[in-house]
């Protein structure tokens, strides 16, 4: 399995998502996503261009930690230099 290396070619906001409207995701879905996200992100190279995406992912990890008691985002899951 290969991982995608997020660089300047990655556009984080598609036109369909130009809203700040909230979205709910279940704890069960988070239980499936978080381990996968950690594995994918720790294998990524860091790029300054990923700072917005990195902030969004960090927010997801921290909210999951607050709600479910999971490990918050760490430097290893950071995909930027920030």
N, C-alpha and C positions, 0 to 999 in steps of 0.2 A: 504494500500500500504506500502511496506517495502522499505527501502533504503539499498543499498549495502554499507557496511563499508569497505573502502579501507585499506587494511593492506599489510603486506609483501607478501601475496599471489597474489597481483595484479601486473601484469607485464605490465608496461606502453607502451613498444614499441614492437609490433609484427613484425616479419620479413618482412611482406609486407610493413611496414612503415619505413624502414631503410633509408629514404631519407629526406633531408631538403628542398625538392622541395615545393614551395608555392602552396596553394590551396585557391580558392576564395569561399566565402560563401555570400549569399545575405543578405541585411538588413532585409528582410522579414523572412528569416530563423533565423537570430540572434534574431529578435523580439520574435520568438517562443521558441528559446533555452534558452535565458538568464534568464527569470523568472523561468523556470524549473530547470536550473542549480543552481540558488540561493537557491531555496527551497530544493533541494537535498543536496547541500553542507553545508548549515547551520545546517542540521540534522546529519552530519557526526562527528564521533569522530576524534580527532587529533592524528596523528601518525608521528613520525620522518621519517618513511619510505616513506611517501607521499610527500616529499619535491620536487622531480622532477615534479610530477603531479601537485602539488600546484603551482609551478612556471609557468607551461604551462597554467593552468586555469586562473591564475592572468594575464598573457599576453593576453588571450582572452578577459577578462573583460576590461582591460585597452585599448586595440585596439578598442573595441566596444565603449568605452567611448569617445575616440578621434574621431572616425568616425561618431557616431550616437548621441552622447551627453547623453548616458545612464550612470547610476551610475557605477563607477569603482569598482573593487573588494574591499572587506572590510575584516576586521579581522574575521567577522562572516562567510565569504565564504572560509576562509583559512582552509585546512585540514591537516596542519602540525604544528609543534611548531615554525617554523622559523619566 
